[in-house]
Amino acid sequence: MCKHAIVEQVRQVAEQSPDSVALIGTAKTFTYQQLIELIDSYRERFRVLPVERFAIDLENGPAWAVIDLALMAANKISIPVPAFFSQQQLNHLLKDAAVEWLLTTTPERYAECEGISTESFELCGEHIQLIHFKRAVHLLNASPLTDLDDLGDTVKITYTSGTTGEPKGVCVGAKAIVDVVRSIALRTAVTADDRHLSVLPLTTLLENVGGLYVSLVSGATVVLLPQNQIGLRGASGIDTAQFIQQFERQQPTTTILIPQMVQLLVTLADLGTEVRHTLRFAAVGGAPISETLLQCALELGFPIYEGYGLSESTSVVAFNAPNENRVGSVGRPLPHIELKIAEDGEVWVRGSLFNGYLGGDATVLDESGYLPTGDLGTLDDAGFLTLKGRKKSLLTTAYGRNVAPEWVERELVVQPGILQAALFGNGKPSNLAVVVATAGTDVAQRVAEVNRSLPDYAQVGGWILADEAFTTGNG
């Protein structure tokens, strides 16, 4: 499998429909013919550089897409840099991947990295800095190059969110990407008539593969705007008016959301605000979502379907779709995916798996090629997967009952005024919730409302207010 199969599929679209709109940015629109010409031009520019790995630290926009696809076409490896990474996490990424070249519009993030040279160029209306870390491997005490030599068909290294402070580099292969893109396009029936709005950052593998790649190989149009224009503020803030305005202005037919965005749409509709939309399919993932919230969204006319995946499986394992939807489940596995449930309830997956962790074990698979996901779940007779929580976070109460904290937490954050919640109670006679709430929220009443829908062993016996919101910055 050549590393640029996705690019060749985009080229086929350009040959068949050269004047169709591929990308819409803040100031410019690009046809498929213009897109493939830009990819070819920058492919040659990257191909002659004597290094393999390039980090990308850019906002959502056509330039991100062009650079990502040009690197793929040049048989180079792209390393997306999450905007929310702390300086410590950023330094870890540079060391772990032995980054020598970086493309960015925010060079100030790298001011403390000595011994670099830069050049600038304009691409799709953006001023890009190409930074060369001349002594990156030695200066930054990077991982031994032997850890980077056997990457197989790796075309992308995506970093986990880094809850432990040192995120892992997940090596994603070209064939795995093609398998996932083909399966998603088939299940969602994406066509050239579709218009995808990228809400999540392209540094998120789900948006990169399930949004950008799926849309482009299908001949659809992709709207790529900076996060602040979508109304996103940092890792968790959303400007409600701006968020809704972009949906009404851009008129997308497809998008990918996170649960907080679904909560926003439902809350506005409940308050009587008309949310005009043209969506036919909106995936929601990235975190568990309340069954109550999802059912409410569907009843209000929002075509939102839950899915599930992890970076190690190239972003998507299963998801619901309009013609096969079971609320409360995360859908059926993609056609190329095989699932099994272990004796302890853990979900094991095979198909489109990663090539290993950078600098870590080459594989964490069992002898049959299955990956233990760490998630607990069940498969019903129709093949729908239902998740029960994380294996390592499962609580066992003093009475011996098991509780998945995610289950209770997602019911809490559906309540008006409760923004975040974390449940504790291992070995305790009752569960305790730490809650982040808006000022004036009657948390006791909200907790009581949730408890009415839960069995006694899962109910919240007590709660306290957090001093501040949960963020990656404060751990």
VMD Tcl script that draws the C-alpha trace (Angstrom):
set ca {
  {0.00 0.00 0.00}
  {1.49 3.32 -1.05}
  {1.28 5.99 1.60}
  {-0.67 8.41 -0.57}
  {-3.71 6.28 -1.57}
  {-6.02 8.90 -0.05}
  {-4.39 11.58 -2.20}
  {-4.89 9.48 -5.32}
  {-8.58 9.17 -4.54}
  {-8.78 12.96 -4.21}
  {-6.98 13.21 -7.55}
  {-9.64 11.02 -9.15}
  {-12.33 13.39 -7.88}
  {-10.36 16.33 -9.33}
  {-10.17 14.61 -12.72}
  {-13.90 13.90 -12.77}
  {-15.14 17.16 -11.22}
  {-12.31 19.73 -11.41}
  {-14.54 22.75 -10.74}
  {-16.38 21.30 -7.75}
  {-15.63 23.10 -4.48}
  {-13.31 21.10 -2.23}
  {-12.39 23.51 0.58}
  {-13.95 26.68 1.96}
  {-11.77 28.79 4.25}
  {-12.12 32.17 5.90}
  {-11.18 34.19 2.84}
  {-10.72 31.71 -0.02}
  {-12.47 28.80 -1.68}
  {-10.60 26.06 -3.52}
  {-11.85 23.73 -6.22}
  {-10.70 20.13 -6.44}
  {-8.42 21.07 -9.33}
  {-6.82 23.86 -7.31}
  {-6.48 21.57 -4.30}
  {-4.67 18.80 -6.17}
  {-2.36 21.36 -7.82}
  {-1.42 22.74 -4.40}
  {-0.88 19.23 -3.03}
  {1.41 18.34 -5.95}
  {3.38 21.56 -5.60}
  {4.03 21.15 -1.88}
  {4.61 17.43 -2.25}
  {7.72 18.23 -4.28}
  {8.77 20.88 -1.79}
  {8.60 18.39 1.09}
  {9.90 15.42 -0.86}
  {13.38 16.91 -1.40}
  {13.88 17.67 2.30}
  {16.07 14.92 3.81}
  {13.86 14.19 6.83}
  {10.82 12.01 7.37}
  {8.77 13.60 10.15}
  {7.05 17.00 10.04}
  {5.03 18.49 12.88}
  {1.95 20.60 12.00}
  {0.87 23.33 14.42}
  {-1.79 25.25 12.50}
  {-5.39 26.35 13.01}
  {-8.16 24.69 11.02}
  {-8.08 25.99 7.46}
  {-7.30 25.00 3.88}
  {-3.55 25.34 4.55}
  {-3.75 22.57 7.18}
  {-5.43 20.24 4.68}
  {-2.98 21.01 1.87}
  {0.10 20.47 4.06}
  {-1.26 17.27 5.60}
  {-2.11 15.74 2.21}
  {1.12 16.97 0.57}
  {3.18 15.30 3.30}
  {1.25 12.09 2.75}
  {1.87 12.30 -1.01}
  {5.58 12.89 -0.38}
  {5.75 9.72 1.78}
  {6.52 11.80 4.85}
  {4.99 11.42 8.31}
  {2.81 14.22 9.71}
  {2.61 14.90 13.45}
  {-0.35 17.13 14.38}
  {0.32 19.33 17.43}
  {-2.76 19.90 19.65}
  {-3.28 23.59 20.44}
  {-4.22 22.82 24.05}
  {-0.92 21.11 24.91}
  {0.96 22.67 27.78}
  {4.57 23.70 27.27}
  {5.67 20.53 29.07}
  {3.56 18.35 26.79}
  {4.74 20.27 23.74}
  {8.38 19.71 24.68}
  {7.65 16.03 25.24}
  {6.16 15.72 21.75}
  {9.19 17.37 20.15}
  {11.54 15.03 22.00}
  {9.52 11.88 21.63}
  {9.10 12.25 17.87}
  {12.58 13.74 17.31}
  {10.93 16.55 15.34}
  {13.31 18.32 12.97}
  {10.82 20.32 10.88}
  {7.71 22.17 12.02}
  {5.06 24.13 10.12}
  {3.25 26.72 12.23}
  {1.57 30.12 12.39}
  {2.49 30.48 16.08}
  {6.31 30.37 16.21}
  {6.24 32.03 19.64}
  {5.26 28.66 21.13}
  {8.76 27.44 20.24}
  {10.77 30.47 21.32}
  {12.60 28.52 24.03}
  {13.88 25.90 21.55}
  {17.39 27.01 20.67}
  {19.34 26.41 17.50}
  {16.54 26.77 14.93}
  {16.31 28.37 11.52}
  {13.10 29.47 9.83}
  {11.69 30.43 6.48}
  {8.26 31.82 5.65}
  {5.77 31.30 2.86}
  {2.16 32.14 2.09}
  {-0.33 29.31 1.62}
  {-4.09 29.64 1.22}
  {-3.96 33.14 2.68}
  {-1.97 32.11 5.77}
  {1.55 33.14 6.72}
  {3.34 29.86 7.49}
  {6.64 29.52 9.31}
  {8.75 26.48 8.40}
  {11.00 25.92 11.41}
  {14.07 23.70 11.24}
  {15.35 22.40 14.58}
  {18.98 22.04 13.48}
  {20.08 20.04 16.50}
  {16.70 18.65 17.51}
  {17.71 15.09 18.34}
  {20.68 15.97 20.56}
  {19.44 19.30 21.88}
  {16.11 17.95 23.02}
  {17.43 14.56 24.17}
  {14.99 12.86 21.86}
  {14.02 9.21 21.83}
  {16.69 6.99 20.24}
  {16.32 6.91 16.49}
  {16.10 3.13 16.64}
  {12.64 3.67 18.15}
  {11.66 5.56 15.00}
  {13.11 3.32 12.32}
  {10.55 0.52 12.15}
  {7.31 2.42 11.60}
  {5.95 0.24 8.79}
  {3.46 2.16 6.65}
  {3.01 4.86 9.31}
  {1.82 8.10 7.74}
  {0.71 9.96 10.86}
  {1.71 10.10 14.51}
  {-1.18 11.33 16.62}
  {-0.71 12.16 20.28}
  {-3.16 11.21 22.99}
  {-4.67 13.91 25.18}
  {-2.01 13.39 27.82}
  {-3.94 13.10 31.06}
  {-0.75 11.83 32.72}
  {1.34 14.75 31.48}
  {3.26 12.71 28.91}
  {1.02 11.90 25.94}
  {1.74 8.83 23.82}
  {2.55 9.00 20.12}
  {0.20 6.61 18.30}
  {1.64 5.49 14.92}
  {-1.20 5.31 12.39}
  {-0.71 3.42 9.12}
  {-1.83 4.27 5.59}
  {-3.78 1.05 5.07}
  {-5.63 1.51 8.37}
  {-6.66 5.03 7.32}
  {-7.93 3.80 3.96}
  {-9.94 1.01 5.62}
  {-11.58 3.41 8.08}
  {-12.31 6.06 5.44}
  {-13.89 3.50 3.12}
  {-16.08 2.06 5.89}
  {-17.25 5.45 7.19}
  {-18.05 6.72 3.70}
  {-20.08 3.58 3.01}
  {-22.12 3.73 6.23}
  {-22.80 7.48 6.08}
  {-23.44 7.46 2.31}
  {-21.45 10.66 1.80}
  {-21.78 12.10 -1.73}
  {-20.57 15.08 -3.71}
  {-23.72 16.92 -2.62}
  {-22.64 16.92 1.01}
  {-21.11 19.88 2.82}
  {-19.07 19.07 5.93}
  {-18.40 21.64 8.64}
  {-15.25 20.88 10.64}
  {-16.08 21.89 14.18}
  {-13.40 19.85 15.95}
  {-9.71 20.70 15.41}
  {-8.02 18.80 12.59}
  {-5.36 17.74 15.08}
  {-8.08 15.39 16.36}
  {-7.71 12.13 14.45}
  {-11.49 11.70 14.30}
  {-11.96 15.01 12.48}
  {-8.88 14.50 10.32}
  {-9.94 11.03 9.12}
  {-13.71 10.93 9.60}
  {-14.32 14.53 8.57}
  {-11.68 15.75 6.12}
  {-10.58 12.52 4.40}
  {-14.03 10.94 4.15}
  {-15.48 14.12 2.65}
  {-12.70 14.69 0.11}
  {-12.54 11.14 -1.25}
  {-16.33 11.36 -1.69}
  {-16.16 14.63 -3.64}
  {-17.93 16.64 -0.92}
  {-17.17 20.20 0.21}
  {-15.35 20.81 3.51}
  {-15.71 24.08 5.43}
  {-12.52 24.73 7.42}
  {-12.60 27.73 9.75}
  {-10.40 28.65 12.74}
  {-11.78 27.48 16.05}
  {-12.49 31.02 17.29}
  {-14.73 31.61 14.26}
  {-16.71 28.49 15.12}
  {-17.21 29.90 18.60}
  {-14.85 27.60 20.48}
  {-12.85 29.14 23.30}
  {-9.95 27.02 24.53}
  {-10.48 23.37 25.41}
  {-14.04 23.62 26.74}
  {-15.62 27.06 26.19}
  {-18.29 27.66 23.53}
  {-19.68 31.01 22.39}
  {-23.29 29.96 21.92}
  {-24.37 32.71 19.53}
  {-21.34 32.33 17.28}
  {-21.58 28.52 17.26}
  {-25.21 28.56 16.13}
  {-24.59 31.40 13.69}
  {-21.96 29.36 11.83}
  {-24.31 26.40 11.51}
  {-26.96 28.63 10.02}
  {-24.50 30.47 7.78}
  {-22.54 27.46 6.47}
  {-25.53 25.11 6.09}
  {-23.60 21.86 6.55}
  {-25.17 18.48 5.90}
  {-22.58 16.60 7.99}
  {-20.46 17.38 11.03}
  {-18.81 15.76 14.06}
  {-19.70 17.00 17.53}
  {-18.77 16.37 21.15}
  {-21.42 15.87 23.88}
  {-21.17 19.46 25.17}
  {-22.22 20.73 21.74}
  {-25.22 18.40 21.66}
  {-26.17 19.63 25.13}
  {-26.00 23.20 23.83}
  {-28.30 22.48 20.87}
  {-30.85 20.70 23.07}
  {-30.79 23.41 25.75}
  {-31.39 26.15 23.19}
  {-34.26 24.23 21.64}
  {-35.79 23.62 25.08}
  {-35.61 27.36 25.76}
  {-37.57 28.03 22.59}
  {-34.66 29.24 20.46}
  {-35.07 28.20 16.83}
  {-31.94 26.42 15.63}
  {-32.21 26.24 11.84}
  {-30.05 23.50 10.36}
  {-29.54 21.46 7.21}
  {-27.88 18.48 8.89}
  {-28.65 14.98 7.70}
  {-25.93 13.27 9.74}
  {-24.01 14.44 12.79}
  {-21.71 12.06 14.62}
  {-21.04 12.52 18.32}
  {-18.03 11.00 20.00}
  {-14.95 11.74 22.03}
  {-16.70 11.07 25.35}
  {-19.74 9.20 26.69}
  {-23.07 10.92 26.08}
  {-26.24 10.55 28.10}
  {-28.89 8.33 26.52}
  {-31.49 10.80 27.77}
  {-29.75 13.70 26.03}
  {-29.33 11.78 22.78}
  {-32.98 10.72 22.68}
  {-34.04 14.30 23.36}
  {-31.86 15.57 20.50}
  {-33.44 13.13 18.05}
  {-36.94 14.07 19.18}
  {-36.09 17.75 18.59}
  {-35.07 16.97 15.01}
  {-31.29 16.85 15.33}
  {-29.93 13.82 13.40}
  {-27.22 12.98 15.91}
  {-25.72 9.51 16.10}
  {-23.33 8.19 18.73}
  {-20.11 6.40 17.86}
  {-17.01 5.02 19.52}
  {-13.35 4.70 18.73}
  {-9.82 5.26 19.89}
  {-6.63 6.52 18.28}
  {-5.18 3.01 18.38}
  {-7.96 1.87 16.03}
  {-7.52 4.87 13.69}
  {-10.27 6.87 15.39}
  {-13.45 4.85 14.74}
  {-14.57 1.38 15.82}
  {-18.36 1.61 15.63}
  {-21.16 4.12 15.17}
  {-24.88 4.42 14.63}
  {-26.37 5.66 11.36}
  {-29.82 6.79 10.19}
  {-30.82 3.36 8.89}
  {-29.29 1.43 11.81}
  {-29.59 3.34 15.06}
  {-30.00 2.03 18.59}
  {-29.97 4.84 21.15}
  {-27.92 3.88 24.18}
  {-25.47 1.88 22.09}
  {-22.46 3.18 20.13}
  {-23.65 1.36 17.03}
  {-22.40 -1.57 15.03}
  {-18.69 -2.08 14.33}
  {-17.41 -0.86 10.97}
  {-17.42 -3.59 8.27}
  {-13.67 -4.23 8.54}
  {-13.66 -4.34 12.37}
  {-13.93 -7.47 14.52}
  {-14.96 -7.25 18.17}
  {-15.01 -9.68 21.03}
  {-15.94 -9.30 24.68}
  {-13.50 -10.81 27.18}
  {-14.63 -12.78 30.23}
  {-14.30 -9.69 32.43}
  {-16.40 -7.62 30.00}
  {-13.53 -5.76 28.32}
  {-13.98 -4.86 24.64}
  {-11.25 -6.24 22.36}
  {-10.91 -4.98 18.80}
  {-9.15 -6.14 15.64}
  {-8.86 -4.33 12.31}
  {-7.31 -0.97 11.25}
  {-5.08 -1.00 14.32}
  {-2.06 1.23 14.89}
  {1.56 0.26 14.28}
  {2.54 0.72 17.93}
  {3.45 3.54 20.29}
  {6.37 5.75 19.43}
  {9.30 4.88 21.64}
  {7.30 2.10 23.29}
  {6.39 -1.50 22.71}
  {6.02 -2.40 19.06}
  {2.69 -3.98 19.86}
  {0.25 -4.43 22.70}
  {-1.87 -6.96 20.81}
  {-2.60 -10.52 21.85}
  {-1.52 -13.52 19.79}
  {-4.70 -13.29 17.67}
  {-4.11 -9.64 16.80}
  {-6.76 -8.18 19.11}
  {-6.25 -4.95 21.07}
  {-7.67 -4.73 24.61}
  {-9.34 -1.32 24.70}
  {-9.72 -0.86 28.44}
  {-13.44 -0.23 27.89}
  {-16.19 -2.47 29.29}
  {-19.11 -3.34 27.06}
  {-21.65 -5.78 25.69}
  {-22.67 -6.89 22.18}
  {-26.33 -7.67 21.56}
  {-27.71 -10.21 19.09}
  {-28.00 -7.55 16.37}
  {-24.32 -6.61 16.75}
  {-24.80 -3.27 18.52}
  {-22.06 -2.39 21.03}
  {-23.04 -0.81 24.36}
  {-20.30 0.60 26.59}
  {-20.39 0.29 30.36}
  {-17.39 2.39 31.37}
  {-13.63 2.17 31.71}
  {-12.19 -1.01 33.19}
  {-9.57 0.82 35.25}
  {-12.04 3.38 36.62}
  {-14.73 0.90 37.68}
  {-15.78 1.55 41.29}
  {-16.60 -1.23 43.72}
  {-18.70 -0.01 46.63}
  {-18.38 -1.25 50.20}
  {-21.32 -3.54 49.43}
  {-19.51 -5.18 46.49}
  {-21.51 -3.54 43.70}
  {-19.65 -2.33 40.59}
  {-20.36 1.16 39.28}
  {-19.00 2.72 36.08}
  {-18.49 6.38 37.08}
  {-18.92 7.56 33.47}
  {-22.53 6.33 33.54}
  {-23.46 8.50 36.52}
  {-21.31 11.43 35.40}
  {-22.99 11.73 32.01}
  {-26.43 11.75 33.67}
  {-25.26 14.54 36.00}
  {-23.95 16.82 33.24}
  {-27.28 16.59 31.39}
  {-28.84 18.52 34.26}
  {-29.19 22.29 33.70}
  {-26.39 24.19 35.39}
  {-24.08 21.21 35.94}
  {-21.10 21.62 33.65}
  {-18.75 18.84 34.80}
  {-18.86 15.99 37.29}
  {-16.53 13.32 38.63}
  {-17.77 10.37 40.70}
  {-15.83 8.64 43.48}
  {-16.75 5.88 45.91}
  {-14.42 2.91 45.66}
  {-14.76 0.92 48.89}
  {-17.22 3.46 50.31}
  {-20.81 2.85 51.40}
  {-22.05 5.58 49.02}
  {-20.84 7.53 46.03}
  {-19.55 11.10 46.14}
  {-19.68 13.53 43.22}
  {-17.37 16.50 42.67}
  {-19.36 18.99 40.62}
  {-18.62 22.08 38.53}
  {-21.79 24.17 38.27}
  {-22.91 27.61 37.17}
  {-23.63 30.19 39.86}
  {-27.08 29.85 41.37}
  {-27.60 26.21 40.38}
  {-29.53 24.18 42.95}
  {-27.10 21.26 42.83}
  {-28.95 19.30 45.51}
  {-32.12 19.37 43.43}
  {-30.22 18.35 40.29}
  {-28.54 15.44 42.07}
  {-31.90 14.30 43.46}
  {-33.33 14.34 39.95}
  {-30.51 12.13 38.69}
  {-30.83 9.74 41.63}
  {-34.47 9.07 40.74}
  {-33.29 7.45 37.49}
  {-30.47 5.37 39.02}
  {-30.46 2.10 40.98}
  {-29.64 2.55 44.64}
  {-26.05 1.32 44.42}
  {-25.21 3.90 41.72}
  {-26.92 6.88 43.32}
  {-24.97 9.93 44.48}
  {-24.89 9.91 48.27}
  {-23.15 13.26 48.61}
  {-21.58 16.01 46.56}
  {-19.17 18.93 46.82}
  {-18.51 21.86 44.52}
  {-15.14 21.99 42.79}
  {-13.01 25.10 43.29}
  {-12.49 25.41 39.54}
  {-13.37 23.68 36.28}
  {-11.57 20.46 35.32}
  {-8.90 21.20 32.70}
  {-5.75 19.54 31.41}
  {-3.89 22.55 32.81}
  {-4.83 21.86 36.42}
  {-4.62 18.08 36.10}
}
mol new
graphics top color blue
foreach p $ca { graphics top sphere $p radius 0.5 }
foreach p [lrange $ca 0 end-1] q [lrange $ca 1 end] { graphics top cylinder $p $q radius 0.2 }
display resetview
